[in-house]
Amino acid sequence: MDDRKLECFVAVAEELNFTRAAQRLYATQSTVSAALRSLEEELGASLFTRTTRSVTLTEAGAAFLPEARAAIEALDRARAAVAPETAGLRGSLTIGTLHSITTVDVPALAGEFHRRHPGVRLRVEISARGAAGHIERVKAGFLDLALVSDAENEPGVQVTPLRVVPLALFVPSSHRLAARSVVSIADLAGERFIDLPAGFGQRTAVDRAFAEAGVHRDLCVETMEIAAVAQYIHHGLGIGFLPAGYTTQLPTVRIRGVTLGWTLSAATAAGRGRSRAAQELIALLPAHTRTDTPF
């Protein structure tokens, strides 16, 4: 079993498409297919379920993926141990980020990483399921690193906290609470809320606070975009929580006795050790992390 076969397997597992995997590896599709057939023969197991329309990992393939990535990283470390210092990193690094995030300047971070380590193929993903989706993919080995919320106590991941993001309640200018400076969660019973979908850190923090207070929330709009939450509130569809200071166009109300917020962190899989590329990217994070933005 050689690293080229492993690289072919990882590429197809990440792309779930033989054509894109071949393009990524600068190889022909027949070469990638042959490498995978040989790997499956060596392992005595099918790694993919192939149809005319889709490619999916089998149970064996899903279990093999993190081990294959760890093996490639181990080979890279072994080569680095005897390679000249100027040889640089190689391989791939797949990271997940969050919608609309400004705390971390992800494009600038990715750009600096690419300039420092041009031999590493960098991929950036955004999850439609927020932090929960990223955490699942980190654990499964599809992501090397992800920017997530409130993962400090999440089993199976190792986190590096970056910043606490406090939340505030925003209401339409004509709302009955617009003139109030402080309310309790109980005062919000019966209100209609705008929020992010389940799985996003902001939604998790607010749901937890309302559950602890025993107050039901009526959600009338769910959207993946923070800016859209503010717009729906502005047009009177309901009230909602946003990062404190997100906009000055809406009245804000403090919640008595409750501190709402979430922690932005960089998460990697626990127990497998962070790859050299992931360590290098984490080392660059402080230079691209801001505290003067709401989110």
C-alpha positions, 0 to 999 in steps of 0.5 A: 500500500503506497501513499499515492493510492491513499491520496487517490482514496482521500481525494475521491472521498472528499470530492465524491466524484471521480472526475473532480478527484482526478483533476485535483490529483492531475491524473486521469480518471482511469488512473484514479479508478485503478488505484482504488481497485488495487487499494480495495483488493489489498484491504479486502473491502469495498470503500465506495458505493458507485452508481451512474449518478453518485459515489458514496463511502461505504461503512468501511470507507468512512472508517478508513478515511481518518486512518488514511489521512493520518497515514499520509500525514505520518509519511509527510512527517517522516519525509520532513524529518530527513528533507532539507528545511527549504523543502516545505510542507506538502499534502492537503488541508481542508478547513471549515468556516462559518457564514458571514464571519468577520472575527477571522479574516478567512480569505487573508488567513488562507492567502498567507497560508498559501504563500507560506506553504504553496505545496499544500492544497488548501480547501475551504468549506462552509456548512449549511448546518453551522458548527454542528455540521463542521464538528461532525465532519471534523470527527469523521476526518473530512475536515482537518480543522474548522472554526466552530462555536461552543465546542469546548465540551464536545467529545472527540474534538480538540479546541483552541478558543479564539474569542467570546461573542456576546449576544444581545436582543434586537427588536423593531423600532415600533415594538413594545419592548423598544423603550425597555432597557432590561427584560427577563426571558419570561417577558419574551413569552409569546413573542415571534423570533427570527433566528439561525437554524438549529446547529448554529452556535448562536441558536444553540446558546439562545435555545439553551437559555430559554429551555433553562428558563422554561420558556417556549420560543415561537420561531417564525423565520429561520435563515442562515445569514446573520444579515438576514436576521437583522433585516427580518427584525427591521421589517417587523417580522419578529425579534431576535438575538444577534452579536452585540453591537451588530447594528445600530439601526435596531433598538437593543434590550438587555436580558436580566440575569442571563449572559448570552453568548458563544465562544469561537474556536478552532477545532480539530479531531481529538486523539489523532494529533494535529497535522503539521499543516493544521498546526501551521494554520492555527499559528497564523490565526491570531494575526487574522483574528479581530476583536473590534467586530461584532462577529 
